[in-house]
Amino acid sequence: MTSIKIISESSALTSIPSSYTFPPNPSDEVVSESDESLPIIDFALLTSNSPDQRSKIIHELGKACQDWGFFLVINHGVAERLMRSMIDVCRGFFDLSEEEKEEFRGKNVLDPIRCGTSFNASVDKVLFWKDFLKIISHPQFHSPNKPDGFSETSLEYSKRVREIGRELLKGISESLGLEANYIEKAVNLEEGLQVIAANYYPPCPQPELAMGMPPHSDHGLLTFLIHNGISGLQVQHKGEWVNVNGLHNSFLVNIGDHLEILSNGKYKSVLHRAVVNKKATRISIATVQGPSLETVVRPAQNLLEIEGKAAAFIGIKYKEYLELQQSSNLDGKTNLDRVRI
């Protein structure tokens, strides 16, 4: 299938092909420039030796998970140079010729390296205005062999994100009243799946008719997002769509479906979408931190006992959940709804 990059670069393109046209939905058009800003989590306080500072930030982290499901992480210690390089090498990949990218065109959700267009072009009813590259970076690291520097940069980046993810999950675990390493052990994080998904959203002649990514929640535990400074992310908060841009040199982090399952619905994965624009190419890189593929994720037994509640979800093997998502349309939280009790 032709990449969206090639379609968008055609000098004859004045309107979008019908296969990319979404039917208008009036409720989707309401976007609030919310006065409430995203919660900010100071990572340096989370790793601080001061019990008081740490306990305060764990409380803030729990509140951010409960109120928004999205938060910004600052003072994380990842060099700005590395974050910029990661955007640059991903741009370099999308700039490769169609022939060069062809060897990385994958079909299966668990292919170690997979590039393509839309989300899952074989089942998408309407195509999305984006190209993507997905690599599995843990438990085994994979990378395309071009462009130069991609492998070294993405390996370093994936390691740093994983370290931050581990610390955040400890804090989240404690915010739920569990031991710090409860989540880590319950999902076998040492063997946890980490996927780097780079997204390329080129200019679109009719952005009001197209969609970069439809409203969806993420699989996994946490997703870390960086982008090239072009806005396009919208998050659903209190029933409204809110534009979210992030702060310089910060990570945008959101809760995934498996943290909702594990917390028995106390912390909810949040619907978000990507919109496109007429003028500039947006590149975003989402890194998903998940359980190990063979782990059956279910509500934390200790939490059910603490709160005296029944489980709200059945247990499901992470690998099966991924395959379920890949075989159907990306539509809100329909996958999570399948495992609700």
N, C-alpha and C positions, 0 to 999 in steps of 0.2 A: 504494500500500500504506500502511496506517495506521502512523504513526510510533509507536515504542515509548514516546515521551513521553506521547502521548494514551492509549495502553493502560494505562500505569502510573498515570495520574492518575484512572482510572475508580474511583469509590467502591465499585463492586461487585466489584472485583478481589480475590479472596482466594487464587486459585491461578493458575498461569501457563497460557496457552493451550497445547494439545498441540503446536502447530507450533514452540514454543520449548523443548520438553523434550528434553534430551540423554540418551541411554541411559547409565546409570552405567558408569564405567570404574574399577575398583578402583585401578589404578596411578595414576590422576589424583588420587586423594583424598589421597595422601601428600604433605604439604607440610612441608618442613623449615624451622625457624627457624634457619637456618645460623649457626654461630658465625663463619664467615668473612664479612667484610663486603665489599661491592663495592670494587674498586680506586678510588682517588681521584686524579684528574689535576689538578694545579694549573696552570691555563692560563697564569698569570703567569710561571711558570718556562719554559714552552714558548716564550714570546715574549721571554724575557729576553736581555740582551746578554752574559750570562756563558756561555761555551762549556761550562764544567763543569756548571752547573745544567741547561743545555739537554740535554746528552748524557745526564745522569742521568734526566731526565724522559722522554726519548725511549725509553730502556731500559725505564722503568716502563710507558710507553704500549704498547710491544711486548708486554710481559709480560701486561698487562691484556687486550690483544687475543687473546693466545694462551690464557690461562687461563680467562677469563670471556666475552669477546666483548661485555661490558657494562662500563661504567665511569661514574663521576660526574665532571663537570667543574666545578671551583670557580674562583673569582677570574677569571671570564670577562669581566668588564667590562660585561655587559648590566645595565642598571638594573632593580632589583627592581620599580619602578613600571611599566616596560614589560612585564615578564613577567606582572604582575597584570592590567594592562590587556588583555593578549591573552586571558587566561582570561575576563575580564569581557565583552569584545565577542563572544567565541564563545558564552558563556552567553546574551547578548542575541540572537544569531542563533537559537539553539534555542528561545528564548522567543517568537519571531515566530509569528503564526498560521499554520495549515497552508496557508491560501490564499496568504499572503505567501511562504512557502517553496516553493510549487508551481512558481514560474517557474525555480527553480534545480535542479529534479529532473533529473538527467542520467542517461544510459544508458551512455555510453562512457567507458572508463578515462581517455581523454585529453580529455574535456570540460573546459574551463578552470575551470568552477565546477560542482560537483555535490554535491547533498545527497540523503540517502536513509536507509534503515534497514537493519539487519543488515550484511552485507559486500557481497554481490552477490545480492540477494533473488531474482533470476531463476534462479540455479543452486544456491543454498544449500539443502541437504536439510533442515537444521534452522535456524531463524532465530536470530540472535544478539540479545541484549538490549542493543541500542544503536542510536542514531541517529548520523549522521555528516555532516560538511561537509568537502569537499575542494576546495582551490583550487590552481591552478598559479601559483606566485609568481615563477618564473624559468624560462626566459630572458625571457618576457614576464610582467608582473605582472597578475593578474586578481583581482577582488574583488566580492562582492555589494555592492549599493548601500545595504544596510541591515544591521544597525542603524547609527545615527550613529557615526562614529569607527572603524568596522570597517576601512575601506580604509587610513586613515592609520596606524593601529596595526599592522595586519598587514604593511604595506609596510616600516615601520621594523624590525619584529621579523624579517622574512624576511631583510633585509639584514644584520642583526647575526649571525643564525645562520649565514648563508653565509660571513661573515668568519671565524667560529670554525671552521667546517667546513674551510675552506681551510687554516688553520694546522694543524689536527689531521691532515689528510691529508698535509701536508708531513712532520710528525713520524712518521706511520705509514709513509710512503714510506721515510724514513731508517731506521726500525726494521727494515725488511725488507732493508736494505743497498743500497737504490736511491738515486738522487739525490733531493733534497728535492722537486723539481717533477715527478718521473717520473709519479706518478698523475695529477696535474693535467693534464699534457699528454696522457697516454694516454687519458683519458676525455673530453677537451675540456671541462674543468670550467667554463670561461668561458661556455659555452652549456649547461651542465648543467641538467637538470631538477630543480626544487625544488618539492615538493608539501607544503602544509600540510594536515594531516588532523586536524580537531577531532572528538572522540568524546564522546558524551553517554550516560552509563550511569545511568538513574534507579533508584530503589529497586525491588527485586524481591521479591514475596511468598514465593517459593521459590528463593532463590539457589543452593541445592545442586543444583537441577535445570537451571538455566539457565547460559548462558555469555555473557560480554560479547564476548570474542574467543577463538577456539579456539587451540590451540598452532600457531604459525606463525613463520616467519622473514620478515624484511623484504626487499623488493627494494632496489636502490640501493646506495650506499656506506656512508653513516652515517645514523642516525635520531636526532634530538634530541627528548627528551620532557620536557614539564612537565605538572603537574596541579594540581588545586585543593586538595590536601592530604588527599584521601580515598584510602586505599590500595586496591589492586586488581590491581597488576601482579605477576605471578609469572614467574620466569625459571628455565629448566632448567639446573642446574649439577651436574655429576658424577652425572647420572641422577636427581636429585631436583628437585622444584619448590621454589623459594625465594621467600618474600615480599620484594619490593623496594620501599622507600618513598622513597628519595632523601634529600637534605639540603636544608635551607632555601636557597632562591635558587641551586640548582645545576641543571645539565642532566644528565639520564640519557641516556647515549649508547650506542647499540649498533651493531654491525657488520651490514651488509646482505649479501645474496647476492653482489652484484657485487664486493665487497671479497674475499669468499671465492674467487671465480673469479680475480680479478686476482692474489691472493697464492698461487694454485695450491693452496688448501686449508690453507695454513699458519695463517691467521686465519679462523675459522669463524663464519658467521652463527649466531645462537643462537635456539633455540625459546623463545618467551615467550607468555603468554596474559593475558587480562583476566578477572578474576572479579567478580561483582557482590554486593551486600549488600542487607539489608532496609531500612536506615534512611536512607541518604544518597545524593545524586546525585554521581557522580564525573564530572568533566570532565577529559579529558586532551588534550593537543595534541602530535601527533607531526609533526615536520618532517623529510621525507626528502630527503637530498642525493644526487643521482644523476648518472650520466654524461649526455652529450647524447643525445638520442633516436636519432640516427643512428650513434652510436659502436658498433662491434662490440667487446664486452668479451671479452678472452681472458687467459689467464695471462701475466704479464709475462715477456717473452722474456729480459730481463736476469736475472731471478730464476731462471728455469729453468737459465740458464748458470751462475750463481753456485752453485746447489745441485746441479747435474748431474742434474736430474730431468726426466721426461717430463711434458707437459701433462696435467692431470687433468680438464680441461673443454674442450669445443669452444667456439669463439667464437660469440656470439649478439648480434644488434643489440638494444640496450636497449629500443627501442620494441616489438620482437617479444616480448621477455621479459614486458613489462607486459601485452601483449594475451593472452599465454599464461596469465598469472596470473588475468586477469579472466574468462577463458572457462571456468575450472574451479573446483572447490571449493577453499577455503583449507584445506590439509591438510598440516601439518608442513612438510617441505622438498621436497615432491614436484616443485615446479617446478625447483628446482636439480638434483634427481636426473635430470631429463630432459636436462641438458646435461653430465652427468658422462661421462667416457670409461670 
